Amino acid sequence: MKIKERGILYDESDIYFYTGNNKTNTFFYYLLCAGHFFCNGQYAVKQKTLDSYLFIYVKKGNGYIITNNAKRPLTEGQLAILNVYNHPSYGTTTGWEILWAHFDGHNMHELYKNINTDIITATPPERIEKYFMKIIYPFTRGSQPHDAIVSKYISDILTEFFIADSEEYMESTGKKFQAAYDYINNNLESQIQIDTLAKITNLSRFYFIRSFKEETGMTPHAYIMKTRINRAIYCLSATQLTLSEITYKCGFSNESAFNNTFKKYTGKTPMNYRKELRNERVWKKGNAAQD
């Protein structure tokens, strides 16, 4: 339908209202309304009543959002998510073309708390536009979309914020830890000090340990031990190195420490692991010969 509102170009713009199924609204993301607006420089909105969350994607032009009393630009190719419960403002002083959707869901409050950035650059923009048009398309055909389909595309748009956050994290933090990974792999035969790893990543010892665990799900010590065991498994499986040589090559202080740690991780001693592997290979070879 058309809407007469200050700043909205009436003939070009459309708004669609959606009434979902009360049952599915309890476990799906659900749509309240969506639209495709062409606006001039007079378009400005102060959200006060429509409790929901809001996506705004700027297809062309430039505008702004105001949240927590801070005004920030929202430019072409960017996607924003706003918590309308907090009464944000948005608009444009130069004109823009936007795709937007008011939505909600039973877990949105908690999910929104875990979104680290409320403005992202759409990469590629065609993907974001597709999600919005998939939501809007049934309305243009005189029908309403299925609740599950609406939820799926809202989820796709939400996922973009976590993808962007993950990529930013990898750029800022993941590359720092690459130096630590390389050092560990290249120095397994030595006693690796946490202070050394922290230093080569330019982090304090405390922040390195905490951030490393957030990145890998393991403490630096646990990561080092797992890497040692993975190398030991390779050596036992693919080389003729003795247990003594593997002990040294994987950085264990003595064979007793190697045995105990290997058994803790695999449930077998290194000797039994190698013996079972060889027996299995003999058995497979014998069966292949019979075939």
N, C-alpha and C positions, 0 to 999 in steps of 0.2 A: 504494500500500500504506500501511498504518498503521504508526506508529512510537511506541514507548514511550520517552520521554526526558523528563528533568526539565524542567518548565515548559511542555511542549507539551500542548495539549488533545487527547487521543487521538482522540475521536470525530469532531471537526471537521477535523483536519489530515490532509494526505496528502503522501507523498514518492514520487518516481518516479525509477527508475534507468534509465540509457540505455547501450546498447552500440552504438556506431557502427561504421561500416565502416572498417577499418584504412587502406584506400587513400584514402578521402575525408578521413580525419582529417589527412592530410598537407597538404591545401590548403584545407580548410574550418575554420571555427570549429566546435568539437564540444562536445556536452553530456556531462557526467558524471552529473549528477542535478539534479532540480528539485523544488520543492515549494510548497505553499500551507499555511502554518502559522498557527494561532491559539494564542497563548501567554499565560501568566499572568506575574506579576512574578518568577517564579523562573527564567525562561529565561535562560541565560547559556552562551556557547560560547567555547571557546579552541581555535582551529583549529591542529592540529599535524601532521596526517598527509595530508590530502587535497590534495596539490599541484595547484593550479588557480587560477583567478580566480573571484570570486564577485560576483554582483549581488544586492542586497537592496533591495526596494521596499516601503516602509511604506504599506500601504493604510489602516490605522487604528492609532491609538495612538502611542506614543513609545518610543524606546529609545536606544541608543548604539552607537558603535564605538570600539575602541581600536587605534590604529596608531602605531608609533614612540613608544610609551609615553605617547601623548596621547589622552585620552578626549574624544570630541565627541558632541553629541546627534545623533540621527537621528530625525526627526519625521515625522508624517503627511504624505504627499505627496512625500516625498523618496526619491531613488534613490542608492544607494552602490555603488561598485565597490571590491572589496578584493583585494589580492594575497595569496592564501593561502600562497604560498611563504614569506612573511614572518611567518606565524603571527599574524594579527590576532585580536582578541577582539570579541564583540558580544553584545547581549542587551537585555533590558528589565527594569525594576524595577516597572513599572506595568501591563504587558500590551500586546500589539500583534498585529495581523494583518499578515503579510508574504508576499510572493511572492519567491521566490529561485531562483537557478540557479548551479550550479558548472559552469564551462566552461573551455576553453583553445583554443589555436590556434598554428600554427607561428610566427606573427609577434607573438604577444601581448606578449612581453617588451618589444619595441621600441615597440609601439603604446602600452602602458601608460605608458612613460616620457614620452610626448607628451600624456598627459591631465593637464591642469593642475589640475583639481579633482576629488576623488574622491567628493564629495557634491553633487548638484544637486537643485533643486526641479522636479518633473515638470510640464511645461506643454504641453498639458493632461494631467492625470493619466490620463485615459481612454486616451490613446495608449500610455502605458507599460504599463498593465494589459492592453491588447490584445495587445502583443508577448508578454508572459508567458503569457497564456491561449492564444495560438496555439501556443506551445511545449508547454504542458501538455495541451491538449485531446485530441490523439490517445491519450495514455495513459489518459484517462478513458473512452475508447471501446474499451479493450482492445488497442490497437495501439501501434506506435512511429512517431514522425514521421520523415520522410525527412531524410537528412543535410543536403541542400542547403537544405531549408526551415528546419531548425534553425539553420543557419549564417546564413541571411538574417535571422532575427529577432534573433539575437545581435548581428549587425552593426547592425541598426536600433537596438538598445538602446545599443550603443557609440557610435553616431552622436549620440545625445542629449547625451553629455558634450562632444563637439566643438561641437555647436550652442550649448550653454550657454556654453562658453568663448568662442565667437565673439561671441555677444550681449553677454557681459560686456566683451569687448575693445572692441566698438563703443561701448558705453556709456562706458567709461573713456577710450579713446584716440581712437576714430573721431570723436567730437564735437569733441575738441581740434583735430584736423586740419581739420575743416570750416571753421574760421576761416582756416586757411592756404589752403584751396582757394578760398574766397571772395575773399581778398586777391589771389591770383594772377589769378583771372578778372577782377577789377575794376581791375587795375593792369598789364595786359599791355603797355600803351603805355610804361610806365616801366621802368627798370632795377630789378629786384626783388632785394633783398638777403636772403641766407639768415639773417642775424642778425635782420632784421625779422620774418621768418616764425617764427623760434624765439621771439622776444619775445612775439608775439601769441598763441602757444600756451602760453606760460609754461613753456617747456622750455629747457634749456641748448642751445647750438649743437650740441655733440657728440651729446646724446641725441635732439635733434630730427632730425638727419640720419639717425641709426641707426634710430629708430622710424619715420620717414617711409618709409624704404626697406622696412622690414618690412611696413608697411601697404599700400604701393602697388606694390612690386617695382621701384621706380625711385628714384634719388637725387632730391633736390629740384630740382637743376639740370636733370636729364633730364625730369622732370615738367613744368617750366616750358617747356622747349623743345618738348616734344610738344604742350603746350597752344597755344603760339604757332603751330606748324605746323597744328594742327587749325583754328585761327581763320583762318589764311591760306588753307587749302583752301576754307573756307566763303566767304571774300571773293572768291576767284578764281572760284568756281562760281556764286555767287548775287548778286553785286554788279557794278557797273560801275566800281569804284574802280581807279585806276591802280596800277601796281606800286609807284610811289613812295609813294602813299597807304597801300597795304597794308603796305609795309615799316614805316612809322611806326606804323600801327594795331596791328601785331603785335609791336612793341617791338624791332625789329632796328635796329642802329646805322646801317646803310647798305644799299643795294640789293645790293652784292656779298656781304655777310654773309647777307642774306636768300636770295639765289640759291644760295649754297653750302650753307646749312643745309637749305633746301627740297629740293635735289637729293639730299642725304645721306639724307633720310628717305623720299623718294618715288621717287628715281631719275630725276626730271625737273626741269627748271628751271621756275620759276613761269610764264614765258611759254609754254613748250611745253605745260605742263599745261593752261593756259587754252585754248590753240589746239586741242589734241586734244579737249577737252571741247566746244568750239563746233562742231568738225567732226562730232563724234558726234551732236550735237543736230540739225545740218542733215541728216545722213544719215537719222536716225530720222524727222524731219519729212517728208522726201522720200518715204520708204517708206510712211509713213502716208497721204500724199496719193494715192499710187498704189493703195493698197488701197481 
